Each structure stands twice: as C-alpha cells, then as structure tokens.
Amino acid sequence: MTGTVRTIEADAGKTVVIVGPASFELLEGEATILGAPLDSLRHLVTRGKQTPVEMRSASSLRIRLGQDARVESVDGSTIPVSWREAAASLAELGEGTAVIIGDADSGKTTICTFLSNLLTLQGMRVAIVDADIGQTDMGPPTTMAAGIAARPVLSLSQVEASERLFIGLTSPSRVEEKVIRGVARLVGRHAEPGTLVMVNTDGWVTGADAVTYKLRMIDRLQPDLTLGIGTDADVSAVLQAGKRVSLLVGSPDLIRERTRVDRRELRTLGYQRYLAAASLKNFRVNGVRLRSGLTSQPIDPARLLRSGANDLIDRIVGFLNSDGFLSEIGVLREAVPSARTVKVWSRFDGKPDSIEVGEVRLNGQGRELSHAGR
C-alpha cells in the first residue's frame, strides 16, 4: 500500500482510531484491539472499515494511510460501558445462544468481536455464526458461516469457518426462510453444553417486514439472550415483541457510517479473496444437481445449456457437498451445449454434489454487475 506514513505516539488510556484504507504496526508498548492483545505484525484496515487501538501503556504506531484514510486520537475507550455489562451477562450465562441485532453500521460485528474476545480470554468456549450475508467477515458475500473462536482476534475474518452455507443474495428480503433455516442449522451444529453461540445477524431491521423477519428468526432460534444495539426504534420493537430475555446496548463512539460505495467495495474485496488463484474450469452437468439459490428448486440442465443468450451467465454459484455445505464459490462464465458442460471461474477442484446458482452477477474483477431479477 502506497501513501503517507506517520508515526503516532500515544499515552496509556488513549485510543487511536484508524480509518481505512490503511496499514499499521505496533513499534513499542502494549495495546489492544477490541480486547485482543495487539502483536507487532503489520495489519490492514480496508476501505470502509475502522480499527480502534487502545493503549495499555505509552506506545507508538507506524501507520501508512491510503487515499481518504485518516487517524483520530481520543481520550479513553471508544467501547461503550454497556458492552462490558453485556459481556458480564454472557459470562454469567456461560452457555447457550445469543443473537445480536441492529441496523447497518450500528456496530454488530464490532460488539460480536469484542464480546468473543473478552469471553475467550475468560476461558469460555465461544462459537460465532456470521449470518450477515451482505457484509460477512467469515466467508464471501452471499454466504453465511460458523466456527469456533479459538483465540482472541482483531477481526471476525480471523475466525476459521468450519461450515459455510450458500445463500446467493446479499440481502435476506427475498430469501427470508432460507436465511432463517440456514442460521438455525449453523447454530445447531455448535449448540452443545459448555459452548456459547453468538449469532451476528444482518442489518435489515427497518420497517414492518424487517421486524417480522427478525421476530421469526428469534422464534426459530429461541436464544437465551437477544442483544440489540443502537437507538433504532425497530430494534427496540423487536426486543419488546420477542418476549424473551433481551438487552439493549449503545453503539460505539466515533462510529463511521459506510456509503453504498463503501459497502460495494467491501463486497468486491470479499469476492476477490475467495476467487484468488481461480481459473476457468469445466464441469459436466450430468450427474450434478442444479438448483436455484432464490427458490431452492431444481434447474433444468436444458435451460442452462440452451444456445444463445443465457440469463444464468455471470451469476455467482456455490459448489455444495453432500451435506449441503459450501465448498467454494465460482462465477458461471459459459455453457457448452455440445459437451453438456459449463465453464466456471473458480478455485474449486473436484466433483460437487450440487451446484446452486445465485442471483448476484460478477465481472472478471469480482465486481457486482447486478442482482438478477432486480
């Protein structure tokens, strides 16, 4: 990363907030990020994200700032006191399921990371279900994932996913039941004695349809604690109507609202990460089940292989194993009727049990072209 290089010195008790795109490293001293001890390695902050570095002693950071990046220094912590109270409640709970709900940019992923770090440092076994299909950290966009937080992490992207599910869209509004069913399945994979499962949900909470959707999810999951974040009235409505144990906490100080461009760029980085080292591969459609990501209904191979313009070309696809979990994503590039094969840009190398076709279209650089049907 090219850009301006700055060395920041800060006393104990200060917080340095780095807004990406940027990279940084700790030169000396002790610091934490969302409760996780900071090492001396070089770390990245992508565009559209920010990282709060809390100084535990007099410390210095070397920061390289990209275009539009910036650094702010504040006294004290940017973490609300209510988050520590939430951590105490979860520590007392010890095991079970906690669901985090909130609007986009309210801090859901940040609090999920913070709580996971604090509880892990206390010796608890924490599982994360990342169900924010538009801005997921534990997998590519259009998917959800779950895994054990084996150690404190600076980002949920550092939690190794043990299972992923392909949804095929970046918003739950057209696939509500599929999302709810997927979240329930991932929670069920990790809900066992001695494990606390934290579910980081999507940011769709505004409006009657969104409230109904979130209430259906809560009803299906039956969480031991529903954690609402922010001041959105619809979040409070969900907590009150859920008729279960709930807690409302504040958003972090200095929170940065992402633009639509920021969100799209973050999704592009997500697609690119899981399409890195991809190549054009041929897959025979005979013996492989084809399904629609939107309806979960079978797709007739004849439709996929017909000559001429094909409405499925450039769509994101998921290669699923026999259990229905995602192995890899890909992008459908061409159908070859004469050979009854399809060409897919992917790093997947094997024979899938099924191929699910999503609604998002991607170009060769992993950028969204459109959402089919919209």
C-alpha positions in Angstrom: 0.0 0.0 0.0 1.4 3.4 -1.0 0.5 6.6 0.8 1.5 8.8 3.7 3.5 7.2 6.6 3.0 8.6 10.1 4.4 7.5 13.4 1.9 8.1 16.2 2.8 8.2 19.9 0.1 7.9 22.5 0.0 7.6 26.3 -1.8 4.9 28.2 -5.5 5.4 28.2 -5.6 6.9 24.7 -7.4 5.3 21.7 -6.1 5.7 18.2 -8.8 5.1 15.6 -7.5 4.2 12.1 -10.0 4.6 9.2 -9.0 2.7 6.2 -7.6 2.1 3.7 -4.5 1.9 5.9 -1.9 -0.5 7.4 -0.3 -0.2 10.7 2.1 -1.9 13.1 2.9 -1.6 16.8 6.5 -0.3 17.3 6.6 -0.4 21.0 4.4 -0.5 24.1 1.2 -2.5 24.8 -2.1 -2.1 23.1 -5.4 -4.0 22.4 -8.0 -4.0 19.7 -11.5 -4.9 20.8 -10.0 -6.7 23.8 -7.4 -8.7 21.8 -3.7 -8.0 22.6 -2.0 -6.4 19.6 1.2 -8.0 18.3 4.0 -6.3 16.3 2.9 -7.6 12.9 1.6 -5.4 10.1 -2.2 -5.2 10.0 -4.6 -3.9 7.3 -7.7 -1.7 7.7 -9.7 -2.0 4.5 -11.7 0.9 2.9 -15.0 1.3 4.7 -13.7 0.0 8.0 -12.0 1.4 11.1 -9.9 -0.1 13.8 -9.7 1.3 17.4 -6.3 0.7 19.0 -6.4 1.1 22.8 -3.1 1.9 24.5 -2.4 -0.1 27.7 1.0 1.7 28.1 2.8 4.5 26.4 3.0 3.2 22.8 3.9 4.1 19.3 2.4 3.0 16.0 3.7 3.3 12.4 0.7 3.9 10.1 0.6 4.0 6.3 -2.5 5.9 5.1 -4.1 5.3 1.7 -6.4 7.7 -0.1 -9.1 9.1 2.1 -7.8 7.3 5.2 -7.4 9.2 8.4 -6.4 8.8 12.1 -8.1 10.2 15.2 -6.9 10.1 18.8 -9.3 10.2 21.7 -9.1 10.0 25.4 -10.4 6.8 27.0 -12.1 3.9 25.2 -14.5 4.0 22.3 -16.1 0.9 23.7 -19.4 1.7 25.5 -19.7 0.7 29.1 -22.9 -1.2 28.2 -20.8 -3.6 26.2 -18.9 -4.7 29.2 -22.2 -5.2 31.0 -23.3 -7.4 28.2 -20.1 -9.4 28.5 -20.8 -9.9 32.2 -24.3 -11.1 31.4 -23.0 -13.6 28.8 -20.2 -14.8 31.2 -22.9 -15.4 33.8 -24.9 -17.3 31.2 -21.9 -19.5 30.4 -23.5 -21.4 27.5 -26.5 -21.2 25.2 -27.3 -18.9 22.3 -27.1 -15.1 22.0 -28.4 -13.2 19.0 -27.2 -9.7 18.1 -29.5 -7.5 16.1 -29.1 -3.9 14.9 -29.2 -1.6 11.9 -26.4 -1.4 9.3 -23.3 0.4 10.8 -24.6 0.1 14.3 -21.6 -1.9 15.4 -22.9 -5.5 15.4 -19.7 -7.1 14.1 -17.6 -4.9 16.4 -19.5 -5.9 19.5 -19.5 -9.5 18.4 -15.7 -9.4 18.1 -15.3 -7.6 21.4 -17.6 -10.0 23.4 -16.0 -13.0 21.8 -12.5 -11.8 22.8 -13.4 -11.0 26.4 -15.2 -14.3 26.9 -12.5 -16.3 25.2 -9.9 -14.6 27.5 -12.0 -15.8 30.5 -11.7 -19.3 29.3 -15.2 -19.7 27.7 -15.8 -21.7 24.6 -17.4 -19.3 22.0 -18.8 -20.2 18.6 -19.6 -17.5 16.0 -22.3 -17.7 13.5 -21.8 -14.9 10.9 -25.2 -14.5 9.2 -24.7 -11.1 7.7 -24.9 -12.3 4.1 -24.1 -8.9 2.6 -21.1 -7.9 4.8 -19.9 -11.2 6.1 -16.4 -11.5 7.5 -16.1 -15.3 7.8 -16.8 -16.0 4.1 -17.6 -14.5 0.7 -20.6 -12.2 0.3 -23.9 -14.1 -0.4 -22.9 -16.8 2.2 -23.1 -17.4 6.0 -20.6 -19.2 8.1 -19.9 -20.6 11.6 -16.8 -21.5 13.5 -15.1 -21.7 17.0 -13.3 -18.5 18.2 -10.3 -20.4 19.5 -8.4 -17.3 20.5 -8.9 -13.5 20.7 -9.0 -12.0 17.2 -8.7 -8.5 15.7 -11.4 -9.3 13.2 -14.1 -12.0 12.7 -12.3 -12.8 9.4 -9.6 -14.4 11.6 -12.1 -17.0 13.0 -11.7 -20.2 10.9 -15.1 -21.2 9.5 -15.9 -24.9 9.9 -19.1 -24.7 7.9 -20.4 -22.3 5.3 -23.8 -22.1 3.6 -24.6 -20.6 0.2 -27.5 -18.1 0.0 -26.8 -16.5 -3.3 -28.0 -13.0 -2.5 -26.6 -10.1 -0.4 -30.0 -9.2 1.2 -32.4 -11.5 3.1 -35.6 -9.8 1.9 -36.2 -12.3 -0.9 -34.9 -15.4 0.9 -36.1 -14.9 4.5 -37.0 -18.5 5.2 -33.7 -19.8 3.6 -31.7 -17.4 5.8 -33.6 -18.3 9.0 -33.3 -22.0 8.2 -29.5 -21.6 7.5 -28.9 -19.7 10.7 -30.8 -22.4 12.7 -28.7 -25.1 11.1 -25.4 -23.4 11.9 -26.4 -22.7 15.5 -27.5 -26.4 15.8 -24.0 -27.5 14.7 -22.4 -25.8 17.7 -25.1 -25.7 20.4 -23.7 -28.1 22.9 -23.0 -28.0 26.7 -20.2 -25.6 27.6 -20.5 -23.5 24.4 -21.9 -20.0 23.9 -23.0 -19.5 20.3 -23.2 -15.8 19.2 -25.2 -15.0 16.1 -24.2 -11.9 14.2 -27.2 -11.1 12.1 -27.8 -8.9 9.0 -28.6 -5.2 9.2 -32.2 -5.4 7.9 -34.3 -4.1 10.8 -36.2 -1.1 9.5 -39.9 -1.5 8.6 -42.7 -3.9 9.4 -41.4 -6.6 7.1 -37.9 -6.5 8.6 -39.3 -6.6 12.2 -41.5 -9.6 11.3 -38.4 -11.3 9.8 -36.3 -10.8 12.8 -39.0 -12.0 15.1 -39.4 -15.1 13.1 -35.6 -15.7 13.4 -35.7 -15.2 17.1 -38.7 -17.5 17.4 -36.9 -20.2 15.5 -33.6 -19.9 17.4 -35.1 -19.5 20.9 -32.0 -17.6 22.1 -31.1 -17.3 25.8 -30.3 -13.6 25.2 -31.2 -11.2 22.4 -28.8 -8.3 22.3 -30.0 -5.2 20.5 -27.5 -2.4 19.5 -28.2 1.2 18.7 -31.1 3.6 19.0 -33.2 2.4 16.1 -36.9 2.2 17.2 -37.4 -1.0 15.2 -34.6 -2.7 17.1 -36.4 -1.9 20.4 -39.7 -3.1 18.8 -38.0 -6.5 18.1 -36.7 -6.8 21.6 -40.0 -5.9 23.2 -42.1 -8.2 20.9 -39.7 -11.1 21.2 -40.9 -11.8 24.7 -37.5 -13.3 25.7 -34.6 -12.1 27.8 -33.1 -9.1 26.0 -30.6 -6.3 26.5 -30.2 -3.0 24.6 -26.7 -1.5 24.3 -25.3 1.6 22.7 -23.3 1.9 19.5 -19.5 2.6 19.9 -18.2 6.2 19.9 -16.9 7.6 16.6 -18.7 5.0 14.5 -18.4 5.6 10.8 -21.4 5.2 8.5 -20.5 3.4 5.3 -21.7 4.7 2.0 -23.2 2.4 -0.7 -19.9 2.7 -2.5 -18.0 1.5 0.7 -20.3 -1.5 1.0 -19.9 -2.4 -2.6 -16.1 -2.1 -2.4 -16.1 -4.3 0.8 -18.1 -7.0 -1.1 -15.7 -6.8 -4.0 -12.8 -7.5 -1.7 -14.7 -10.4 -0.2 -15.4 -11.9 -3.7 -11.8 -11.4 -4.7 -10.5 -13.1 -1.6 -12.4 -16.3 -2.3 -11.7 -16.2 -6.1 -8.0 -15.6 -5.7 -6.0 -18.2 -7.7 -9.2 -19.2 -9.6 -9.2 -20.5 -13.1 -11.7 -21.4 -15.7 -12.8 -25.0 -15.1 -15.2 -27.3 -16.9 -18.0 -29.2 -15.1 -20.3 -31.7 -16.7 -23.9 -31.2 -15.7 -24.8 -34.9 -16.0 -24.9 -36.3 -12.5 -24.8 -33.0 -10.8 -27.9 -31.4 -9.3 -28.5 -27.8 -10.3 -30.6 -25.6 -8.0 -31.8 -22.0 -7.8 -30.4 -20.1 -4.9 -33.5 -18.0 -4.8 -36.1 -20.7 -4.8 -34.0 -23.8 -3.9 -35.9 -25.5 -6.8 -34.1 -27.7 -9.4 -32.8 -26.0 -12.6 -33.4 -27.9 -15.8 -30.0 -28.6 -17.4 -31.6 -27.9 -20.8 -32.2 -24.3 -19.7 -28.6 -24.0 -18.7 -27.3 -25.5 -21.9 -29.5 -23.9 -24.4 -27.8 -22.0 -27.2 -27.7 -18.2 -27.4 -28.1 -15.7 -24.6 -28.3 -17.3 -21.2 -29.8 -15.5 -18.3 -27.6 -17.5 -15.9 -24.3 -16.4 -17.3 -22.1 -14.3 -14.9 -24.1 -15.4 -11.9 -22.3 -16.4 -8.7 -22.6 -20.1 -7.9 -21.9 -22.3 -4.9 -20.4 -25.8 -5.1 -22.1 -27.8 -2.4 -21.0 -31.1 -0.8 -23.4 -34.0 0.0 -24.4 -32.3 3.3 -25.4 -29.1 1.6 -22.5 -27.1 2.9 -20.5 -24.7 0.7 -17.1 -25.9 -0.6 -16.2 -22.9 -2.8 -17.9 -20.2 -4.8 -17.5 -19.5 -8.5 -18.8 -17.5 -11.4 -20.7 -19.1 -14.3 -19.0 -18.0 -17.5 -20.2 -20.1 -20.3 -22.4 -23.1 -21.2 -21.2 -25.6 -23.9 -24.3 -27.5 -25.1 -22.4 -29.9 -27.4 -20.3 -31.1 -24.5 -23.0 -30.8 -21.8 -20.6 -28.8 -19.7 -20.4 -25.4 -18.0 -17.3 -23.3 -17.6 -17.0 -21.7 -14.2 -14.4 -19.3 -12.9 -13.4 -20.9 -9.5 -10.7 -22.4 -7.5 -12.8 -25.4 -6.7 -11.2 -28.6 -8.0 -13.4 -31.6 -7.5 -16.9 -33.0 -8.2 -19.6 -31.2 -6.4 -22.8 -33.0 -5.2 -24.8 -30.0 -6.4 -24.3 -26.5 -7.9 -26.5 -23.7 -6.6 -26.9 -20.7 -8.8 -27.3 -17.3 -7.0 -28.8 -14.0 -8.1 -25.7 -11.8 -8.0 -23.8 -11.2 -11.2 -20.0 -10.6 -11.2 -17.5 -9.4 -13.7 -14.0 -10.7 -14.2 -12.7 -8.4 -11.4 -15.2 -9.7 -8.8 -17.3 -6.6 -9.0 -21.1 -6.8 -8.9 -22.8 -6.2 -12.2 -26.4 -6.6 -11.0 -28.7 -8.7 -8.9 -30.8 -10.9 -11.3 -34.5 -10.1 -11.3 -33.9 -6.6 -9.9 
